[in-house]
Amino acid sequence: APRESDEPPDIERRTFEFALRVVKVCSALDAQPGVERTLNKQLLRCGTSVGANVTEAQAAQSRPDFISKMNIALNEARESLYWLRLIAASALLPEPQLAPLTQEADEIARVLGAIVRTARRNLDSS
C-alpha cells in the first residue's frame, strides 16, 4: 500500500483508480430501480470528485490554493466513505463486494488528511 511520502503522483493515480471503481459500482447500482439510483448519484458525484480535486491541486496557484483543493478532495473522500457504508448497510449491494472499495476510500481519506496537515504545517512555518 502506498505511504504518505509517495504523495502527489501516487495519490493522483490512486484517486483516479478509485473513481474508476466507483463508476463500476455505480453502474451496477444504476441497473436497479428506486432508491438505489439516488444513492448511486450521490456516490458517483463525490467518488469521482476526489481525484478531480487532487488533479486540480497539482496545478494550484499557491500553497493555500493547494491546501483548499486537497481539503475538498478529503471531504469528498469522507463523503464517498459514508455513501459506501450506507449502501452496504442497506444491503443494496453485497457488503463483501463493497468492502475493498470502502477500505480504499478510508485509506485515501487518511492519506489526503496527512497531505493537508503537512501542507498546513509547511505554510505555518514559512
Secondary structure as UniProt FT lines:
FT   HELIX           4..6
FT   HELIX           7..30
FT   HELIX           35..58
FT   HELIX           63..89
FT   TURN            90..91
FT   HELIX           95..124
//
